[in-house]
Amino acid sequence: MSIYRDLQIQVFNWLKSKHETDDNFTFSVRQKANKGAELNYFIGTEKSRYFSTTFWYIPVAYPGSSGDLINLVFTVTKNNKIEFHFQFNQTKSPIDNQNRYALEFIQSIKPLFKEKFPNGYYAPDSNKMEFFAAYSKPVYDNFEELQDDLNNFLNEILPIVNQQILIYKNKYPDFIANRFSQEDQTKMFGKMEERFQRYKIIEELEDELEEEDDLIIVTPSEFKMPLNQILYGPPGTGKTYHSINKAISIANPEFDLNQERDLVKKEYQRLVDAGQIVFTTFHQSMSYEDFVEGIKPEIEEDSEGVKTVIYEIKKGIFKEISENAQTIRLQSEEVRSKYTFDDAWDDLLKEADEHINGEQFMILGIQTAGMGLNIVAITDKGNLKVQPQSSNEAREYTVSFSRAKKLQAAFPDLTVIKNIDKEFREVIGGSNSTAYWAVVKYINDKIKSKTKPITQEIPLPAVPYVLIIDEINRGNVSQIFGELITLIEEDKRLGNPEELQLTLPYSKTKFGVPSNVYIIGTMNTADRSVEALDTALRRRFFFEEMLPDLEVLTDKKIEGIALKELLGTINKRVEILLDRDHTIGHSYLMNINSEEDLKSTFRNNIIPLLQEYFYGDYEKIGLILGKGFFEDSENYTKDIFASFPTQNYPENGSVLRLKPIDETFNIIEALESLLIKAK
């Protein structure tokens, strides 16, 4: 039984046992007999290497669609490992109300899902499909290994979907969405059994079966990770955090990111130490010479202590990682030299012929000790004539090449034979078994002695290399990249049809960018807007916006202050007074566990950011933070100023000052004022 078939049976039995324990636990099984899947338990074919089930009836349809809105997908990889993932998939161009409801429904699930599975795959907003998925560990050897993880997935996901179904059915009474009922489950099992009975002999029925459409799935190994991408957003939105995760997923796709952060950072450091990930930060002083190559001064000192300045061409960060990515990796592998039956037969004929020409016969040993067979002649057809060694008058026997080859293929080890006459006859028919035994014994011994292990250097596939450029927009990108701005395009990479190489200005060597080098940049939009970047750069990079994620602060409260509401309120006010590029990131509030933590983050992070954003305009800062953060205003008149002949004395006004956030500052009272909760 194939691994694919065996896995289907194990998954079905496991899900069925859960249904037998709990009648409300229901799942889908295959209903239709498509070609190649007549006896399958689930949607999918062995050729496709995947199968899927779902737990809800939510009809959706659109041109080219196949499968369900929500799927649990199992995959047998090319190296016969097992993976599974949970995916949500719906067109962003719905054709009717049901499909519009379904789209809005899974979009409402997405932030809840992302909170549980932050390292899942979330298709870019520019995609025509709303697609997101959470993946298991990259590989399992068998179903038993994945059961606990699968159970944890179901316990996390099923309640979220069931909860949102109730919300959306209440919102849209005509929205069709529900778990399969117990009656549905019984009918599905019945139809499946009927199909199994009908298609037990499928060879005669191929013509009446339809080919099955492929389910739209995205497996971790098939993620089309952009070669050049930039994560951009306000400060504190996790750009550097996610750049590390993305770099790991590129450099080591089999690593499970859904682990403790310490383990993730250890894997990151391992890849850095191996040279697969390189981290750098752009700044105003960064130059082409630092990034690609340049002339750098070196000081040499002779034996007498005399120092001399020399200038050498030094590789920059990008040139070095590009050259490392092109290094051919070799693996020593022990293989056995090929020495076949044909080779041994040729050697036997050559040795026998030398003996015959020397007027002495070559002797082959037989099973009886002290006795043997002489090779007395070689026929025109290349067969052997043998004769018992005991007498020149004994009968001669012919041992043919073709029959000996069949025997040797059947008995590469003659010690396993119990009845030589019977077992030889089953392979080549009637023959002199002693003669054939002697020849096959010589052949086997020859093959064994000539077949020796040889160490070969086997080239390995190129591994991915990742360059992380933090704060990419703080450097002069056009100047730093220089002519490489063209070479980093995907179709201009080495190995592609439109590959380009340029001559570098200092070393005068040819240089191209390999296809296994990935660039991940991060950009703080509060530092410089995305529109201000060089147009050539923006055209060559995929941009992924990272905004404050309020969902990560759900249920997090300090002395009655809901941090999710707090950050949302601040950011709404900032967006109105300035823009969303200058909002406050969620990371500033993620590790808040006490009033002192709140004081610290407002004193050291949030207030300094607002002061920078509004250039000391304390009226606008006051509109955001509220009066709880300010001292009572101090009024002044023009009499406070020195006597001077001018027409520009300020009008009477007041001075606004922020309160010092010290041990006496009541942060909770100030935040209640911010949230307009003060009495």
C-alpha positions as CSV (number, residue, x, y, z in Angstrom):
1,M,0.0,0.0,0.0
2,S,1.3,3.5,-0.9
3,I,2.2,6.1,1.7
4,Y,-0.5,8.3,0.3
5,R,-3.2,5.6,0.5
6,D,-2.1,4.6,4.0
7,L,-2.1,8.2,5.2
8,Q,-5.7,8.7,3.9
9,I,-6.9,5.6,5.8
10,Q,-5.2,6.8,9.0
11,V,-6.6,10.3,8.8
12,F,-10.1,9.0,8.1
13,N,-10.0,6.5,11.0
14,W,-8.6,9.3,13.3
15,L,-11.3,11.8,12.4
16,K,-14.0,9.0,12.5
17,S,-12.9,8.1,16.0
18,K,-13.4,11.7,17.1
19,H,-16.9,11.7,15.5
20,E,-17.7,8.5,17.4
21,T,-16.6,10.1,20.6
22,D,-18.5,13.3,19.9
23,D,-21.5,13.3,17.4
24,N,-21.1,17.0,16.8
25,F,-17.6,16.5,15.4
26,T,-18.2,16.1,11.7
27,F,-16.1,16.3,8.6
28,S,-16.3,15.8,4.8
29,V,-15.3,12.8,2.8
30,R,-15.2,12.3,-1.0
31,Q,-18.6,11.9,-2.6
32,K,-17.7,11.7,-6.3
33,A,-15.6,9.1,-8.1
34,N,-13.1,11.0,-10.3
35,K,-10.5,9.4,-12.4
36,G,-7.5,8.3,-10.3
37,A,-9.5,8.8,-7.0
38,E,-12.2,6.2,-7.2
39,L,-11.3,4.5,-3.9
40,N,-10.0,7.6,-2.1
41,Y,-11.5,8.8,1.2
42,F,-11.0,12.5,0.6
43,I,-10.8,15.2,-2.2
44,G,-7.4,14.9,-4.0
45,T,-5.5,12.4,-6.0
46,E,-2.3,10.4,-5.5
47,K,-0.8,12.1,-8.5
48,S,-1.3,15.5,-6.9
49,R,0.2,14.1,-3.6
50,Y,-2.4,16.0,-1.5
51,F,-5.9,15.4,-0.1
52,S,-8.2,17.6,1.9
53,T,-11.3,17.7,4.1
54,T,-13.4,20.4,5.6
55,F,-15.8,20.8,8.6
56,W,-18.3,23.2,7.3
57,Y,-20.8,23.5,4.5
58,I,-20.2,27.0,3.0
59,P,-21.0,27.0,-0.7
60,V,-18.8,29.3,-2.8
61,A,-18.3,29.6,-6.5
62,Y,-16.4,31.7,-9.0
63,P,-14.8,31.1,-12.4
64,G,-12.1,28.5,-12.1
65,S,-12.9,27.7,-8.5
66,S,-12.3,24.2,-7.0
67,G,-12.7,23.0,-3.4
68,D,-14.1,24.6,-0.3
69,L,-13.8,28.0,1.4
70,I,-11.9,26.4,4.3
71,N,-9.7,23.2,3.9
72,L,-7.5,21.0,6.1
73,V,-4.9,19.8,3.6
74,F,-2.5,16.9,3.9
75,T,0.5,16.6,1.6
76,V,2.9,13.7,0.9
77,T,6.2,15.4,-0.1
78,K,8.5,14.2,-2.8
79,N,10.8,12.6,-0.2
80,N,7.8,10.8,1.3
81,K,7.4,13.0,4.4
82,I,4.1,14.3,5.6
83,E,2.9,17.9,6.0
84,F,-0.5,19.4,6.8
85,H,-2.0,22.9,6.8
86,F,-5.3,24.8,7.3
87,Q,-6.1,27.2,4.5
88,F,-8.8,29.9,3.8
89,N,-9.4,30.9,0.2
90,Q,-11.9,33.1,-1.5
91,T,-12.0,35.4,-4.6
92,K,-12.0,39.2,-4.0
93,S,-14.4,39.6,-6.9
94,P,-17.5,37.8,-5.6
95,I,-20.4,37.2,-8.0
96,D,-23.3,37.2,-5.6
97,N,-24.4,37.9,-2.0
98,Q,-23.3,34.4,-0.7
99,N,-19.8,34.9,-2.1
100,R,-19.6,38.4,-0.7
101,Y,-20.7,37.2,2.7
102,A,-18.0,34.4,2.5
103,L,-15.3,36.9,1.6
104,E,-16.2,39.2,4.4
105,F,-16.5,36.2,6.7
106,I,-13.0,34.9,6.2
107,Q,-11.6,38.4,6.3
108,S,-13.1,38.7,9.7
109,I,-11.3,35.5,10.7
110,K,-7.9,36.6,9.4
111,P,-6.9,38.9,12.3
112,L,-8.0,36.3,14.8
113,F,-6.2,33.6,12.9
114,K,-3.1,35.7,12.6
115,E,-3.0,36.2,16.4
116,K,-2.9,32.4,16.8
117,F,-0.6,31.7,13.9
118,P,1.6,34.8,13.4
119,N,4.1,32.8,11.2
120,G,1.5,31.5,8.8
121,Y,1.3,32.6,5.1
122,Y,-0.8,35.7,4.4
123,A,-1.1,36.5,0.7
124,P,-0.3,40.1,-0.2
125,D,-3.3,42.6,-0.4
126,S,-2.6,43.0,-4.1
127,N,-3.6,39.3,-4.8
128,K,-6.9,38.6,-6.5
129,M,-7.6,35.9,-3.9
130,E,-8.0,36.3,-0.2
131,F,-5.7,33.5,0.9
132,F,-4.1,32.7,4.2
133,A,-3.0,29.5,5.9
134,A,-1.2,28.0,8.9
135,Y,1.3,25.2,8.4
136,S,2.5,22.3,10.5
137,K,6.1,21.6,11.2
138,P,7.7,21.1,7.8
139,V,7.9,17.3,7.8
140,Y,6.7,14.2,9.8
141,D,7.8,10.7,9.1
142,N,4.4,9.1,9.9
143,F,0.9,10.0,11.0
144,E,1.5,9.1,14.7
145,E,4.1,11.9,14.9
146,L,1.6,14.6,13.8
147,Q,-1.5,13.6,15.7
148,D,-0.9,15.9,18.7
149,D,0.0,18.9,16.5
150,L,-3.1,18.3,14.4
151,N,-5.3,18.1,17.4
152,N,-3.9,21.4,18.7
153,F,-4.6,23.0,15.3
154,L,-8.2,21.9,15.4
155,N,-8.7,23.1,18.9
156,E,-7.4,26.5,18.0
157,I,-9.2,26.9,14.6
158,L,-12.6,25.3,14.9
159,P,-13.9,27.5,17.7
160,I,-12.8,30.7,15.8
161,V,-14.6,29.6,12.7
162,N,-17.7,28.4,14.6
163,Q,-17.9,31.7,16.5
164,Q,-17.6,33.9,13.3
165,I,-20.3,31.8,11.6
166,L,-22.8,32.6,14.4
167,I,-21.9,36.3,14.1
168,Y,-22.3,36.4,10.3
169,K,-25.4,34.4,10.2
170,N,-26.9,36.8,12.6
171,K,-25.6,39.7,10.5
172,Y,-26.7,38.2,7.2
173,P,-29.7,35.8,7.7
174,D,-29.4,34.4,4.2
175,F,-25.7,33.5,4.6
176,I,-25.4,29.7,4.2
177,A,-22.7,28.5,6.6
178,N,-22.9,25.6,9.1
179,R,-21.1,22.6,10.5
180,F,-22.1,19.3,8.8
181,S,-25.0,17.7,10.8
182,Q,-25.0,14.2,12.2
183,E,-27.4,13.3,9.4
184,D,-25.1,14.8,6.8
185,Q,-22.2,12.7,8.2
186,T,-24.2,9.5,8.0
187,K,-25.2,10.2,4.4
188,M,-21.6,11.0,3.4
189,F,-20.3,7.8,4.9
190,G,-23.0,5.8,3.2
191,K,-22.3,7.3,-0.3
192,M,-18.6,6.7,0.2
193,E,-19.2,3.0,1.0
194,E,-21.5,2.7,-2.0
195,R,-18.7,4.1,-4.2
196,F,-16.1,1.7,-2.7
197,Q,-18.4,-1.2,-3.6
198,R,-19.0,0.0,-7.1
199,Y,-15.4,0.9,-8.0
200,K,-13.5,-2.1,-6.6
201,I,-12.6,-3.0,-10.1
202,I,-11.8,0.4,-11.7
203,E,-9.8,-0.6,-14.8
204,E,-13.0,-1.3,-16.8
205,L,-14.5,2.1,-15.8
206,E,-11.9,4.6,-16.7
207,D,-13.8,6.0,-19.7
208,E,-16.8,7.0,-17.6
209,L,-14.8,8.9,-15.0
210,E,-14.0,12.6,-15.1
211,E,-10.6,14.1,-14.4
212,E,-10.5,15.9,-11.0
213,D,-9.6,19.6,-10.8
214,D,-6.7,20.5,-8.6
215,L,-7.5,22.2,-5.3
216,I,-5.9,25.7,-5.0
217,I,-3.3,25.1,-2.3
218,V,-0.1,26.8,-1.3
219,T,2.5,24.7,0.5
220,P,5.4,26.1,2.5
221,S,7.9,25.0,-0.2
222,E,5.9,26.7,-2.9
223,F,5.7,30.2,-1.3
224,K,6.8,32.6,-4.0
225,M,9.0,34.7,-1.8
226,P,10.0,37.9,-3.6
227,L,13.7,38.1,-4.3
228,N,13.6,41.8,-3.3
229,Q,11.1,43.0,-0.7
230,I,10.7,45.9,1.8
231,L,8.7,45.9,5.0
232,Y,7.5,49.4,5.7
233,G,5.5,51.0,8.4
234,P,5.5,53.2,11.4
235,P,8.0,52.6,14.3
236,G,7.2,49.7,16.6
237,T,5.2,47.6,14.1
238,G,7.7,44.6,14.1
239,K,9.5,45.2,10.9
240,T,12.9,44.0,12.1
241,Y,11.2,41.1,14.0
242,H,9.4,39.9,10.9
243,S,12.5,40.4,8.7
244,I,14.3,37.9,10.8
245,N,11.4,35.4,10.5
246,K,11.3,35.9,6.8
247,A,15.0,35.4,6.5
248,I,14.9,32.2,8.4
249,S,12.0,30.8,6.3
250,I,14.0,31.6,3.2
251,A,17.3,30.2,4.4
252,N,15.9,27.2,6.1
253,P,12.4,26.5,4.9
254,E,12.0,23.4,7.1
255,F,12.5,25.3,10.3
256,D,9.3,25.6,12.4
257,L,8.9,29.3,13.3
258,N,6.0,28.5,15.7
259,Q,8.3,28.0,18.6
260,E,9.7,29.9,21.6
261,R,11.4,33.1,20.4
262,D,14.7,32.0,22.0
263,L,14.8,28.9,19.7
264,V,14.0,31.1,16.7
265,K,16.8,33.5,17.6
266,K,19.2,30.6,18.0
267,E,18.3,29.4,14.5
268,Y,18.8,32.9,13.2
269,Q,22.2,33.1,14.8
270,R,23.2,29.7,13.4
271,L,22.3,30.9,9.9
272,V,24.2,34.2,10.5
273,D,27.3,32.2,11.7
274,A,27.0,30.0,8.6
275,G,27.0,33.1,6.4
276,Q,23.5,32.4,4.9
277,I,22.0,35.5,6.6
278,V,23.8,38.9,6.7
279,F,22.4,41.9,8.6
280,T,23.3,45.5,7.9
281,T,21.9,48.9,8.5
282,F,21.9,51.8,5.9
283,H,22.9,55.2,7.1
284,Q,23.8,58.6,5.6
285,S,27.5,57.7,5.4
286,M,26.9,54.3,3.7
287,S,28.5,54.3,0.2
288,Y,28.9,52.1,-2.9
289,E,32.4,51.3,-1.7
290,D,30.9,49.8,1.5
291,F,28.2,47.9,-0.3
292,V,29.7,46.7,-3.6
293,E,33.5,47.3,-3.7
294,G,35.9,50.1,-3.1
295,I,39.5,51.1,-2.6
296,K,40.4,51.0,1.1
297,P,43.7,52.0,2.8
298,E,45.8,49.4,4.5
299,I,48.9,50.0,6.7
300,E,51.9,47.7,6.2
301,E,54.8,47.6,8.6
302,D,58.2,46.2,7.6
303,S,60.8,44.4,9.8
304,E,62.3,47.8,10.8
305,G,59.0,49.2,11.9
306,V,58.5,51.5,9.0
307,K,54.8,51.9,8.2
308,T,53.5,52.3,4.6
309,V,50.0,53.1,3.5
310,I,48.8,51.0,0.6
311,Y,45.4,50.9,-1.1
312,E,43.6,47.6,-1.9
313,I,40.3,46.8,-3.5
314,K,38.0,45.5,-0.9
315,K,34.7,43.6,-1.4
316,G,31.6,45.2,0.0
317,I,28.7,43.5,1.9
318,F,26.6,42.7,-1.2
319,K,29.5,41.5,-3.4
320,E,30.7,39.2,-0.7
321,I,27.3,37.6,-0.1
322,S,26.7,37.2,-3.8
323,E,30.0,35.4,-4.3
324,N,29.4,33.2,-1.3
325,A,26.0,32.3,-2.8
326,Q,27.7,31.1,-6.0
327,T,30.1,28.8,-4.1
328,I,29.7,25.2,-5.3
329,R,29.0,23.0,-2.4
330,L,30.2,19.4,-2.6
331,Q,29.3,16.4,-0.5
332,S,31.5,13.3,-0.3
333,E,29.4,10.2,-1.1
334,E,30.6,6.7,-1.1
335,V,29.5,4.7,-4.1
336,R,30.4,1.2,-5.3
337,S,32.3,0.9,-8.6
338,K,30.2,-0.8,-11.3
339,Y,31.4,-4.3,-12.2
340,T,28.6,-6.3,-13.9
341,F,28.0,-9.9,-14.9
342,D,29.0,-8.9,-18.5
343,D,32.4,-7.6,-17.1
344,A,33.0,-10.8,-15.1
345,W,32.0,-13.1,-18.1
346,D,34.5,-11.2,-20.4
347,D,37.2,-11.7,-17.7
348,L,36.4,-15.4,-17.4
349,L,36.6,-15.9,-21.2
350,K,39.9,-14.0,-21.3
351,E,41.4,-16.0,-18.5
352,A,40.2,-19.3,-19.9
353,D,41.5,-18.4,-23.4
354,E,45.0,-17.7,-21.9
355,H,45.0,-21.1,-20.2
356,I,43.9,-22.9,-23.4
357,N,46.6,-21.2,-25.5
358,G,49.1,-22.2,-22.8
359,E,48.0,-25.8,-23.3
360,Q,46.6,-26.1,-19.8
361,F,43.0,-25.8,-18.7
362,M,41.5,-23.3,-16.3
363,I,39.9,-25.1,-13.4
364,L,36.6,-24.1,-11.8
365,G,35.8,-25.4,-8.3
366,I,32.6,-27.3,-7.6
367,Q,30.7,-28.1,-4.5
368,T,32.6,-31.4,-3.9
369,A,35.9,-30.6,-2.3
370,G,39.1,-31.6,-4.2
371,M,37.2,-31.8,-7.5
372,G,36.6,-29.3,-10.3
373,L,35.8,-28.6,-13.9
374,N,38.2,-27.8,-16.7
375,I,37.2,-25.1,-19.2
376,V,38.3,-26.9,-22.4
377,A,36.9,-24.6,-25.1
378,I,35.2,-21.4,-26.0
379,T,32.5,-21.7,-28.7
380,D,32.1,-19.3,-31.6
381,K,29.0,-17.8,-29.8
382,G,31.1,-17.0,-26.7
383,N,29.8,-19.9,-24.6
384,L,32.0,-22.2,-22.5
385,K,32.7,-26.0,-22.8
386,V,33.5,-27.6,-19.5
387,Q,34.6,-31.2,-18.6
388,P,35.1,-32.9,-15.3
389,Q,38.7,-32.7,-14.2
390,S,38.9,-36.4,-13.3
391,S,39.0,-37.8,-16.9
392,N,39.8,-36.6,-20.4
393,E,37.2,-39.1,-21.6
394,A,34.4,-37.5,-19.6
395,R,31.5,-35.8,-21.3
396,E,31.7,-32.1,-22.1
397,Y,28.9,-29.7,-21.0
398,T,28.0,-26.3,-22.5
399,V,27.5,-23.3,-20.2
400,S,25.7,-20.6,-22.2
401,F,26.1,-16.9,-21.5
402,S,22.4,-16.1,-21.5
403,R,21.4,-19.0,-19.1
404,A,24.3,-18.2,-16.7
405,K,23.3,-14.5,-16.6
406,K,19.7,-15.5,-15.6
407,L,21.0,-17.7,-12.9
408,Q,23.4,-15.1,-11.5
409,A,20.6,-12.5,-11.4
410,A,18.5,-15.0,-9.5
411,F,21.3,-16.1,-7.2
412,P,23.9,-13.4,-6.5
413,D,24.5,-15.4,-3.3
414,L,24.7,-19.2,-3.9
415,T,24.7,-20.0,-0.2
416,V,20.9,-19.5,0.0
417,I,20.3,-22.5,-2.3
418,K,19.0,-25.6,-0.6
419,N,18.2,-27.8,-3.6
420,I,20.5,-26.9,-6.5
421,D,18.9,-29.1,-9.2
422,K,15.3,-28.0,-8.4
423,E,16.0,-24.3,-7.9
424,F,18.2,-24.0,-11.0
425,R,15.6,-25.8,-13.1
426,E,13.0,-23.3,-12.0
427,V,15.1,-20.5,-13.5
428,I,16.7,-22.0,-16.7
429,G,15.0,-25.4,-17.2
430,G,17.0,-28.6,-17.5
431,S,20.8,-28.3,-17.3
432,N,23.9,-29.6,-15.7
433,S,23.5,-27.8,-12.4
434,T,27.1,-28.6,-11.3
435,A,28.6,-26.9,-14.4
436,Y,26.4,-23.8,-14.0
437,W,27.0,-23.6,-10.3
438,A,30.8,-23.6,-10.9
439,V,30.5,-20.7,-13.5
440,V,28.1,-18.7,-11.4
441,K,30.3,-19.1,-8.3
442,Y,33.3,-17.7,-10.3
443,I,31.1,-14.8,-11.5
444,N,29.8,-14.0,-8.0
445,D,33.3,-14.1,-6.5
446,K,34.6,-11.9,-9.3
447,I,31.9,-9.3,-8.9
448,K,32.4,-9.2,-5.1
449,S,36.1,-8.7,-5.4
450,K,35.9,-6.1,-8.1
451,T,33.1,-4.1,-6.6
452,K,34.8,-1.6,-4.3
453,P,33.6,1.6,-2.6
454,I,34.6,4.8,-4.3
455,T,34.3,8.3,-2.7
456,Q,32.8,10.8,-5.1
457,E,32.2,14.5,-4.7
458,I,28.6,15.2,-5.4
459,P,27.5,18.8,-6.1
460,L,24.7,19.9,-3.8
461,P,21.9,22.4,-4.8
462,A,22.5,26.0,-4.1
463,V,21.2,27.2,-0.7
464,P,19.4,30.6,-0.3
465,Y,21.3,33.6,1.0
466,V,19.5,36.5,2.6
467,L,20.7,40.1,3.0
468,I,18.6,42.1,5.6
469,I,19.0,45.8,5.2
470,D,17.5,47.6,8.2
471,E,16.4,51.3,7.7
472,I,17.0,51.0,3.9
473,N,15.6,54.4,3.2
474,R,18.1,56.2,5.5
475,G,20.9,55.7,3.0
476,N,21.2,57.2,-0.5
477,V,19.9,54.0,-2.2
478,S,20.7,55.1,-5.7
479,Q,24.3,55.9,-4.8
480,I,24.8,52.8,-2.6
481,F,23.4,50.3,-5.2
482,G,24.9,52.0,-8.2
483,E,24.6,49.8,-11.3
484,L,23.3,46.9,-9.2
485,I,19.9,48.5,-9.2
486,T,19.4,46.8,-12.6
487,L,21.1,43.5,-11.7
488,I,18.8,42.7,-8.8
489,E,15.8,42.4,-11.0
490,E,14.6,38.8,-11.1
491,D,14.9,38.3,-14.8
492,K,18.4,39.9,-14.8
493,R,19.7,37.5,-12.2
494,L,22.4,34.9,-13.2
495,G,20.9,31.7,-14.7
496,N,17.8,33.5,-16.1
497,P,17.1,34.0,-19.8
498,E,17.8,37.8,-19.5
499,E,20.7,37.5,-17.2
500,L,23.1,40.5,-17.1
501,Q,26.7,40.9,-15.9
502,L,28.5,44.3,-15.6
503,T,32.1,45.2,-15.2
504,L,32.8,46.7,-11.8
505,P,34.6,50.0,-11.8
506,Y,37.4,49.2,-9.3
507,S,38.3,45.5,-9.9
508,K,37.3,45.5,-13.6
509,T,35.8,42.1,-13.0
510,K,32.5,40.8,-14.4
511,F,29.7,40.7,-11.7
512,G,26.2,39.4,-11.7
513,V,23.6,38.7,-9.0
514,P,22.8,35.0,-8.4
515,S,19.1,33.9,-8.2
516,N,19.6,32.5,-4.7
517,V,20.3,35.9,-3.1
518,Y,17.3,37.5,-1.4
519,I,17.1,41.1,-0.2
520,I,14.8,42.1,2.7
521,G,14.7,45.8,3.6
522,T,12.9,47.5,6.4
523,M,11.7,51.1,6.2
524,N,10.4,53.4,8.9
525,T,7.7,55.6,7.3
526,A,7.9,58.1,10.1
527,D,11.5,58.7,9.1
528,R,10.8,59.2,5.4
529,S,7.7,58.5,3.4
530,V,7.6,55.6,1.0
531,E,6.9,58.0,-1.9
532,A,10.2,59.8,-1.3
533,L,12.2,56.7,-2.3
534,D,13.9,56.5,-5.7
535,T,11.4,55.4,-8.3
536,A,13.8,52.8,-9.7
537,L,14.1,51.2,-6.3
538,R,10.3,51.1,-5.7
539,R,9.8,49.4,-9.1
540,R,12.3,46.6,-8.3
541,F,11.0,45.8,-4.8
542,F,7.9,44.2,-3.5
543,F,6.5,46.4,-0.7
544,E,4.7,44.9,2.3
545,E,3.0,47.4,4.7
546,M,3.2,46.7,8.4
547,L,0.7,48.7,10.4
548,P,0.0,48.6,14.2
549,D,-1.6,45.3,15.0
550,L,-4.2,46.0,17.7
551,E,-5.3,42.4,17.9
552,V,-2.1,41.4,19.7
553,L,-3.2,43.6,22.6
554,T,-6.6,42.0,23.0
555,D,-7.6,41.2,26.6
556,K,-4.5,43.0,27.9
557,K,-5.4,45.4,30.7
558,I,-3.5,47.4,33.3
559,E,-5.6,48.6,36.2
560,G,-8.7,48.7,34.0
561,I,-6.9,50.4,31.0
562,A,-7.5,48.3,27.9
563,L,-4.2,48.6,25.9
564,K,-5.9,47.7,22.6
565,E,-8.4,50.6,23.1
566,L,-5.6,52.9,24.3
567,L,-3.3,52.4,21.3
568,G,-6.3,52.6,18.9
569,T,-7.4,55.9,20.4
570,I,-3.9,57.4,20.2
571,N,-3.4,56.3,16.6
572,K,-6.8,57.6,15.4
573,R,-5.9,61.0,16.7
574,V,-2.4,60.9,15.2
575,E,-3.8,59.8,11.8
576,I,-6.3,62.8,11.8
577,L,-3.7,65.4,12.9
578,L,-0.8,64.0,10.7
579,D,-1.1,60.7,8.8
580,R,-1.0,56.9,9.4
581,D,2.7,56.8,8.5
582,H,3.3,58.3,11.9
583,T,1.1,56.1,14.1
584,I,2.5,54.3,17.1
585,G,3.4,50.6,16.8
586,H,2.0,47.9,19.0
587,S,5.4,46.6,20.1
588,Y,5.7,49.6,22.6
589,L,2.7,48.1,24.6
590,M,3.2,44.4,24.1
591,N,5.5,43.8,27.1
592,I,3.5,46.1,29.5
593,N,2.7,44.3,32.7
594,S,2.4,47.0,35.3
595,E,1.8,50.8,35.9
596,E,5.6,51.3,36.0
597,D,5.9,49.6,32.6
598,L,3.2,52.0,31.3
599,K,5.1,55.0,32.8
600,S,8.3,53.8,31.2
601,T,7.0,53.4,27.7
602,F,5.2,56.7,27.7
603,R,8.2,58.5,29.1
604,N,10.9,56.9,26.9
605,N,9.0,55.9,23.7
606,I,5.6,57.3,23.0
607,I,5.9,61.0,24.2
608,P,9.4,61.4,22.5
609,L,7.9,60.1,19.3
610,L,5.0,62.6,19.5
611,Q,7.4,65.4,20.2
612,E,9.4,64.5,17.1
613,Y,6.3,64.1,15.0
614,F,4.8,67.5,15.9
615,Y,8.0,69.4,16.3
616,G,7.2,70.6,19.8
617,D,3.6,71.7,18.9
618,Y,2.2,70.9,22.4
619,E,-1.3,71.9,21.5
620,K,-1.5,68.9,19.1
621,I,0.3,66.7,21.5
622,G,-2.3,67.7,24.1
623,L,-5.2,66.9,21.7
624,I,-3.7,63.3,21.5
625,L,-2.7,62.7,25.2
626,G,-5.2,64.9,27.0
627,K,-4.8,67.3,30.0
628,G,-3.8,64.5,32.3
629,F,-0.2,64.6,30.9
630,F,0.1,68.4,31.2
631,E,0.8,70.9,33.9
632,D,-1.7,73.7,34.5
633,S,-1.0,76.2,31.8
634,E,1.0,79.3,32.8
635,N,-0.4,82.6,31.4
636,Y,1.9,85.4,30.2
637,T,1.6,88.9,28.9
638,K,4.0,90.9,26.7
639,D,5.3,92.6,29.9
640,I,7.4,89.6,30.5
641,F,9.7,90.5,27.6
642,A,12.6,93.0,27.7
643,S,12.1,96.5,26.5
644,F,13.0,96.6,22.8
645,P,12.0,98.8,19.8
646,T,9.9,96.2,17.9
647,Q,6.5,95.7,16.5
648,N,6.5,91.9,17.0
649,Y,5.7,91.5,20.7
650,P,3.8,88.2,21.1
651,E,0.1,88.5,22.1
652,N,-0.8,87.5,25.6
653,G,-1.0,83.7,25.8
654,S,0.0,80.6,27.9
655,V,2.8,78.1,28.1
656,L,2.1,74.3,27.9
657,R,4.4,72.0,29.7
658,L,4.3,68.2,30.0
659,K,4.3,66.8,33.5
660,P,7.4,64.8,34.4
661,I,6.5,61.1,34.5
662,D,8.1,60.2,37.8
663,E,7.1,58.1,40.8
664,T,4.4,60.7,41.8
665,F,2.8,60.7,38.4
666,N,-0.6,59.0,38.3
667,I,-0.4,57.2,34.9
668,I,-3.8,55.5,35.2
669,E,-5.6,58.8,35.9
670,A,-3.8,60.4,33.0
671,L,-4.8,57.6,30.6
672,E,-8.4,57.7,31.8
673,S,-8.4,61.4,30.8
674,L,-6.8,60.4,27.5
675,L,-9.7,57.9,26.9
676,I,-12.2,60.6,28.0
677,K,-13.1,58.5,31.0
678,A,-12.3,61.0,33.7
679,K,-15.3,62.3,35.7
